[in-house]
Amino acid sequence: MPESGRLPGHGTPAQVRADLAALAERGVTYVVFDTCLTAYLGLVPPERSPRHDPELLEAVAGDLMDLRRAEPA
């Protein structure tokens, strides 16, 4: 899916939308955005993990998903 060096679901909104579209083409019907994954993988210190970041949640809801249809925007 993503180009080398980028985790699926990470990157610009356009990159994440492309990831979601690729998953949908493979028949995936549910996706979980794990805001603690980067800390778990040791990519960022735990205190920098977004955990409950309202701005991040708004960006996902507004820029990546059409919540009325539950499909990528």
TIDRENGU-738396 format. One record per atom (N, C-alpha, C): residue in one letter; atom name; y, x negated, z. Coordinates in Angstrom, 1 decimal, decimal comma. Each point is the difference from the previous one (the first is absolute). Layout:
BEGIN
A  CA  Y  X  Z .
...
This chain:
BEGIN
M  N  -1,2  -0,8  0,0 .
M  CA  1,2  0,8  0,0 .
M  C  1,3  -0,9  0,0 .
P  N  0,5  -0,3  1,2 .
P  CA  1,3  -0,8  -0,1 .
P  C  -0,2  -1,4  -0,5 .
E  N  1,1  -0,5  -0,5 .
E  CA  0,0  -1,4  -0,4 .
E  C  -0,4  -0,9  1,1 .
S  N  -0,3  -1,2  -0,3 .
S  CA  -0,5  -1,0  1,0 .
S  C  1,1  -0,2  1,0 .
G  N  -0,5  0,0  1,3 .
G  CA  1,0  -0,3  1,1 .
G  C  0,6  1,2  0,6 .
R  N  -0,2  1,2  -0,5 .
R  CA  0,7  1,1  0,6 .
R  C  -1,1  1,0  0,4 .
L  N  0,1  0,5  1,2 .
L  CA  -0,9  1,0  0,6 .
L  C  0,3  1,3  -0,6 .
P  N  -1,1  0,8  -0,3 .
P  CA  0,3  1,4  -0,5 .
P  C  0,8  0,8  1,0 .
G  N  1,0  0,7  -0,5 .
G  CA  0,9  0,8  0,9 .
G  C  1,1  -0,8  0,5 .
H  N  0,2  -1,2  -0,4 .
H  CA  1,1  -0,9  0,4 .
H  C  0,8  -0,3  -1,2 .
G  N  1,3  -0,2  0,2 .
G  CA  0,9  -0,4  -1,1 .
G  C  1,1  1,0  -0,2 .
T  N  0,5  0,1  -1,2 .
T  CA  1,1  0,9  -0,4 .
T  C  -0,5  1,4  -0,1 .
P  N  0,9  1,0  0,1 .
P  CA  -0,5  1,4  -0,2 .
P  C  -0,8  0,1  -1,3 .
A  N  0,5  -0,6  -1,1 .
A  CA  -0,7  0,1  -1,3 .
A  C  -1,4  -0,6  0,1 .
Q  N  -0,1  -1,2  0,7 .
Q  CA  -1,4  -0,6  0,1 .
Q  C  -0,9  0,9  0,8 .
V  N  0,5  0,6  1,1 .
V  CA  -0,9  0,9  0,8 .
V  C  -0,3  1,3  -0,8 .
R  N  0,9  0,5  -0,7 .
R  CA  -0,3  1,2  -0,9 .
R  C  -1,1  -0,4  -1,0 .
A  N  0,1  -1,2  -0,6 .
A  CA  -1,0  -0,4  -0,9 .
A  C  -1,4  -0,2  0,7 .
D  N  0,0  -0,5  1,2 .
D  CA  -1,2  0,0  0,8 .
D  C  -0,6  1,4  0,2 .
L  N  0,8  0,9  0,4 .
L  CA  -0,4  1,4  0,2 .
L  C  -0,6  0,6  -1,2 .
A  N  0,7  -0,2  -1,2 .
A  CA  -0,5  0,5  -1,2 .
A  C  -1,3  -0,6  -0,4 .
A  N  -0,2  -1,3  0,2 .
A  CA  -1,3  -0,7  -0,3 .
A  C  -1,1  0,6  0,9 .
L  N  0,3  0,3  1,3 .
L  CA  -1,0  0,6  0,9 .
L  C  -0,3  1,4  -0,5 .
A  N  1,0  0,8  -0,4 .
A  CA  -0,3  1,3  -0,5 .
A  C  -0,8  0,0  -1,2 .
E  N  0,2  -0,9  -0,9 .
E  CA  -0,9  -0,2  -1,2 .
E  C  -1,4  -0,2  0,4 .
R  N  -0,2  -0,7  1,1 .
R  CA  -1,4  -0,2  0,4 .
R  C  -0,6  1,1  0,9 .
G  N  0,8  1,1  0,1 .
G  CA  -0,6  1,2  0,7 .
G  C  0,4  0,0  1,5 .
V  N  0,8  -0,9  0,5 .
V  CA  0,3  0,0  1,4 .
V  C  0,9  1,2  0,3 .
T  N  -0,3  0,7  1,0 .
T  CA  0,8  1,2  0,3 .
T  C  0,8  -0,1  1,3 .
Y  N  -0,3  -1,0  0,8 .
Y  CA  0,7  -0,3  1,3 .
Y  C  0,4  -1,4  0,1 .
V  N  1,2  -0,3  0,5 .
V  CA  0,4  -1,4  0,3 .
V  C  0,6  0,0  1,4 .
V  N  -0,3  -1,0  0,7 .
V  CA  0,7  -0,2  1,3 .
V  C  0,8  -1,3  -0,1 .
F  N  1,3  0,2  0,4 .
F  CA  0,9  -1,2  0,1 .
F  C  0,0  -0,5  1,4 .
D  N  -0,6  -1,2  0,2 .
D  CA  -0,2  -0,6  1,3 .
D  C  1,2  -1,0  0,2 .
T  N  0,9  0,4  0,9 .
T  CA  1,2  -0,8  0,2 .
T  C  -0,3  -1,2  0,9 .
C  N  -1,2  -0,1  0,6 .
C  CA  -0,3  -1,1  0,8 .
C  C  -0,9  -1,0  -0,7 .
L  N  -0,4  0,2  -1,3 .
L  CA  -0,9  -0,8  -0,7 .
L  C  0,5  -1,5  -0,1 .
T  N  1,3  -0,2  -0,4 .
T  CA  0,5  -1,3  -0,1 .
T  C  -0,1  -0,8  1,2 .
A  N  0,2  0,6  1,2 .
A  CA  -0,1  -0,7  1,3 .
A  C  -1,5  -0,3  0,2 .
Y  N  -0,9  1,0  -0,3 .
Y  CA  -1,4  -0,2  0,2 .
Y  C  -0,5  -1,2  -0,8 .
L  N  0,5  -0,1  -1,2 .
L  CA  -0,5  -1,1  -0,9 .
L  C  0,7  -1,3  0,3 .
G  N  0,9  0,0  1,0 .
G  CA  0,7  -1,2  0,3 .
G  C  1,1  -0,4  -0,9 .
L  N  0,5  0,9  -0,9 .
L  CA  1,0  -0,3  -1,0 .
L  C  1,4  0,1  0,7 .
V  N  0,2  0,8  1,0 .
V  CA  1,3  0,0  0,7 .
V  C  -0,4  0,1  1,5 .
P  N  0,9  -0,5  0,9 .
P  CA  -0,2  0,1  1,4 .
P  C  -0,1  1,5  0,4 .
P  N  -0,7  0,3  1,0 .
P  CA  -0,1  1,5  0,5 .
P  C  1,3  0,6  0,2 .
E  N  1,0  -0,7  0,6 .
E  CA  1,3  0,6  0,3 .
E  C  0,7  0,3  -1,3 .
R  N  -0,3  -0,5  -1,2 .
R  CA  0,6  0,3  -1,2 .
R  C  -0,7  1,1  -0,8 .
S  N  -1,1  0,5  0,5 .
S  CA  -0,7  1,1  -0,6 .
S  C  0,8  1,3  0,1 .
P  N  0,1  0,7  -1,1 .
P  CA  0,9  1,2  0,0 .
P  C  -0,5  1,2  0,9 .
R  N  -1,2  0,0  0,4 .
R  CA  -0,6  1,0  0,8 .
R  C  0,6  1,4  -0,2 .
H  N  1,0  0,4  0,8 .
H  CA  0,6  1,3  -0,1 .
H  C  1,4  0,0  -0,5 .
D  N  0,2  -0,6  -1,2 .
D  CA  1,3  -0,1  -0,6 .
D  C  0,4  1,2  -0,7 .
P  N  0,9  0,8  0,5 .
P  CA  0,4  1,3  -0,7 .
P  C  0,6  -0,3  -1,4 .
E  N  0,7  -1,1  -0,2 .
E  CA  0,5  -0,3  -1,3 .
E  C  -1,1  -0,2  -1,0 .
L  N  -1,0  -0,7  0,4 .
L  CA  -1,2  -0,3  -0,9 .
L  C  -0,7  1,3  -0,3 .
L  N  -0,2  0,9  1,0 .
L  CA  -0,6  1,3  -0,3 .
L  C  0,8  0,8  -0,9 .
E  N  1,3  0,0  0,1 .
E  CA  0,9  0,8  -0,9 .
E  C  -0,2  -0,6  -1,4 .
A  N  0,0  -1,3  -0,1 .
A  CA  -0,1  -0,6  -1,3 .
A  C  -1,3  0,4  -0,7 .
V  N  -1,1  0,0  0,7 .
V  CA  -1,3  0,4  -0,5 .
V  C  0,0  1,4  -0,4 .
A  N  0,6  0,9  0,9 .
A  CA  0,0  1,4  -0,3 .
A  C  0,9  0,3  -1,2 .
G  N  1,2  -0,7  -0,1 .
G  CA  1,0  0,4  -1,0 .
G  C  -0,2  -0,8  -1,3 .
D  N  -0,4  -1,2  0,1 .
D  CA  -0,1  -0,9  -1,2 .
D  C  -1,3  0,0  -0,7 .
L  N  -1,1  0,2  0,8 .
L  CA  -1,3  -0,3  -0,5 .
L  C  -0,8  1,3  -0,2 .
M  N  0,2  1,0  0,9 .
M  CA  -0,8  1,2  -0,1 .
M  C  0,8  1,3  -0,2 .
D  N  -0,6  0,9  -0,7 .
D  CA  0,6  1,3  -0,1 .
D  C  -0,9  0,8  1,0 .
L  N  0,6  0,2  1,2 .
L  CA  -0,8  0,6  1,1 .
L  C  -0,4  1,5  -0,3 .
R  N  0,8  0,6  -0,8 .
R  CA  -0,4  1,4  -0,4 .
R  C  -1,3  0,1  -0,8 .
R  N  -0,2  -1,0  -0,8 .
R  CA  -1,1  -0,1  -0,9 .
R  C  -1,1  -1,0  0,5 .
A  N  0,4  -0,8  1,0 .
A  CA  -0,8  -1,0  0,6 .
A  C  -0,5  -1,0  -1,1 .
E  N  0,9  -0,3  -0,9 .
E  CA  -0,3  -0,9  -1,1 .
E  C  1,0  -1,1  -0,1 .
P  N  -0,3  -1,2  -0,6 .
P  CA  1,1  -1,0  -0,2 .
P  C  1,2  0,6  -0,7 .
A  N  1,2  -0,4  0,4 .
A  CA  1,2  0,5  -0,6 .
A  C  0,2  -0,6  -1,4 .
